[in-house]
Amino acid sequence: MADPPAGPQSSAELMSIAELSPSIHSTKSIKAVVALIWPYSASNKSLTLLLVEPDFRLRRNKGQVKAEFHGSSAKEVARSGLGSGDEVLLSLEGVNWTRDDADMRTPGKGVEWKLSFAERVLMQVHYRLLQQGLHVCRRANLWSLRSTATRISSLS
């Protein structure tokens, strides 16, 4: 079995959430914190995250975006144990752009687009766990590919 691609890593390719638009090249990535999670729905095979800028001062002006995951990507994100407060590095490779016309909005100002991923997602997760009053961080790469088995591998 072929090794999966490396996760999003290049800081040169990082962009802010406020800059997101369909004209962005798919080699870019965003660094964000998980603010809200709409849990995995087995009937819809979907999961949604509200991602916000790590710097809280940037969240007020287009500093948040919804990321929807469908199919195998949703299943893998759900299986990862991702939670509120975890930091993600999310590649825009394979993203589908959808205008966010939702009647119900979350507090704060988001970009006018939603990120939608189906069978492919490249994401690096920096978990923030609270154990005995100390923050313990664990990193993992998460990827989902249509042509290969999906898996999560922990990094040291």
C-alpha positions as CSV (number, residue, x, y, z in Angstrom):
1,M,0.0,0.0,0.0
2,A,1.4,3.4,-0.9
3,D,2.2,5.9,1.9
4,P,-0.4,8.7,2.3
5,P,0.7,12.2,1.4
6,A,2.3,14.4,4.0
7,G,-0.2,16.6,5.7
8,P,-0.3,20.4,5.3
9,Q,3.0,21.7,6.7
10,S,4.5,24.7,4.8
11,S,4.0,27.9,6.7
12,A,4.7,29.7,3.4
13,E,1.4,28.3,2.2
14,L,-0.6,29.4,5.3
15,M,-3.3,32.0,4.9
16,S,-5.8,33.7,7.2
17,I,-9.4,32.7,7.3
18,A,-10.5,36.2,6.3
19,E,-8.6,35.7,2.9
20,L,-10.6,32.6,2.0
21,S,-12.3,32.7,-1.4
22,P,-12.8,30.3,-4.3
23,S,-10.0,32.1,-6.2
24,I,-7.4,30.8,-3.7
25,H,-5.1,28.1,-5.0
26,S,-5.6,24.6,-3.5
27,T,-2.0,24.4,-2.3
28,K,-2.9,26.8,0.6
29,S,-3.7,25.8,4.1
30,I,-5.4,27.5,7.1
31,K,-4.4,27.3,10.7
32,A,-7.5,27.4,13.0
33,V,-9.0,26.5,16.3
34,V,-12.1,24.3,16.5
35,A,-14.8,26.4,18.2
36,L,-18.0,24.3,17.6
37,I,-18.7,20.8,16.4
38,W,-21.9,19.6,14.8
39,P,-21.5,15.9,15.5
40,Y,-21.3,13.2,12.9
41,S,-24.6,12.2,11.4
42,A,-24.7,8.6,10.3
43,S,-27.8,9.2,8.2
44,N,-26.2,12.1,6.3
45,K,-22.7,10.9,6.6
46,S,-21.6,14.4,7.5
47,L,-19.9,16.5,10.2
48,T,-19.4,20.2,10.5
49,L,-16.8,22.3,12.3
50,L,-16.8,26.0,13.0
51,L,-13.1,27.0,12.7
52,V,-11.8,30.3,14.1
53,E,-8.6,32.2,13.9
54,P,-6.1,31.2,16.7
55,D,-5.6,34.8,17.6
56,F,-9.0,35.9,19.2
57,R,-8.5,39.5,18.0
58,L,-8.8,38.4,14.4
59,R,-12.1,36.5,14.9
60,R,-14.4,39.5,14.9
61,N,-13.8,40.5,11.3
62,K,-14.3,37.4,9.0
63,G,-12.3,35.3,11.4
64,Q,-14.4,32.2,11.2
65,V,-15.5,29.6,8.7
66,K,-17.6,26.5,8.6
67,A,-16.0,23.4,7.3
68,E,-18.3,20.6,6.2
69,F,-17.1,17.0,5.8
70,H,-19.0,14.3,3.9
71,G,-18.5,10.6,3.3
72,S,-15.2,9.1,4.4
73,S,-13.7,12.4,5.3
74,A,-16.5,13.0,7.9
75,K,-16.1,9.5,9.3
76,E,-12.4,10.0,9.8
77,V,-12.8,13.4,11.4
78,A,-15.4,12.0,13.7
79,R,-13.2,9.0,14.5
80,S,-10.2,11.3,15.3
81,G,-11.7,12.6,18.6
82,L,-11.3,16.2,17.6
83,G,-12.8,18.6,20.1
84,S,-13.4,22.2,20.9
85,G,-10.1,24.1,21.5
86,D,-8.0,21.7,19.3
87,E,-5.9,23.4,16.7
88,V,-5.9,22.2,13.1
89,L,-3.9,22.9,10.0
90,L,-6.3,22.2,7.2
91,S,-5.2,22.0,3.5
92,L,-7.5,23.5,0.9
93,E,-6.6,20.7,-1.5
94,G,-9.8,19.0,-2.7
95,V,-12.1,21.7,-1.1
96,N,-15.5,22.5,-2.7
97,W,-16.6,26.1,-2.1
98,T,-20.2,26.8,-1.1
99,R,-21.7,30.2,-0.4
100,D,-22.8,30.3,3.3
101,D,-26.4,31.5,3.0
102,A,-27.5,30.0,6.3
103,D,-30.4,31.8,8.0
104,M,-29.0,30.9,11.4
105,R,-25.6,32.3,11.9
106,T,-23.1,31.7,14.8
107,P,-22.0,34.8,16.8
108,G,-19.2,36.7,15.2
109,K,-18.5,37.5,11.5
110,G,-17.5,34.7,9.2
111,V,-16.4,34.6,5.6
112,E,-19.2,34.2,3.0
113,W,-18.0,30.7,2.0
114,K,-18.2,27.3,3.5
115,L,-15.5,24.7,3.0
116,S,-16.8,21.4,1.9
117,F,-14.8,18.2,1.8
118,A,-16.0,14.8,0.4
119,E,-13.6,12.0,0.0
120,R,-10.4,13.8,0.5
121,V,-9.1,15.9,3.5
122,L,-5.6,16.7,4.6
123,M,-5.5,17.9,8.1
124,Q,-3.0,18.0,10.9
125,V,-4.5,18.1,14.4
126,H,-2.9,19.6,17.6
127,Y,-5.0,18.1,20.4
128,R,-5.3,20.1,23.6
129,L,-6.2,17.7,26.5
130,L,-6.5,18.7,30.1
131,Q,-5.0,16.1,32.4
132,Q,-4.5,16.8,36.1
133,G,-4.7,20.6,35.6
134,L,-1.9,20.6,32.9
135,H,-2.4,21.0,29.2
136,V,-1.1,18.0,27.3
137,C,-0.6,18.4,23.6
138,R,-0.7,15.6,21.1
139,R,-0.3,16.0,17.3
140,A,-1.7,13.7,14.6
141,N,-2.0,13.7,10.9
142,L,-5.4,13.0,9.5
143,W,-6.1,12.2,6.0
144,S,-8.7,10.5,3.9
145,L,-8.2,9.3,0.4
146,R,-10.6,7.6,-1.9
147,S,-8.0,5.3,-3.4
148,T,-6.3,4.2,-0.3
149,A,-7.3,3.0,3.2
150,T,-8.0,5.9,5.5
151,R,-6.1,6.1,8.7
152,I,-4.8,8.3,11.5
153,S,-1.2,8.2,12.6
154,S,0.0,9.8,15.8
155,L,3.2,11.8,15.8
156,S,5.5,12.2,18.7
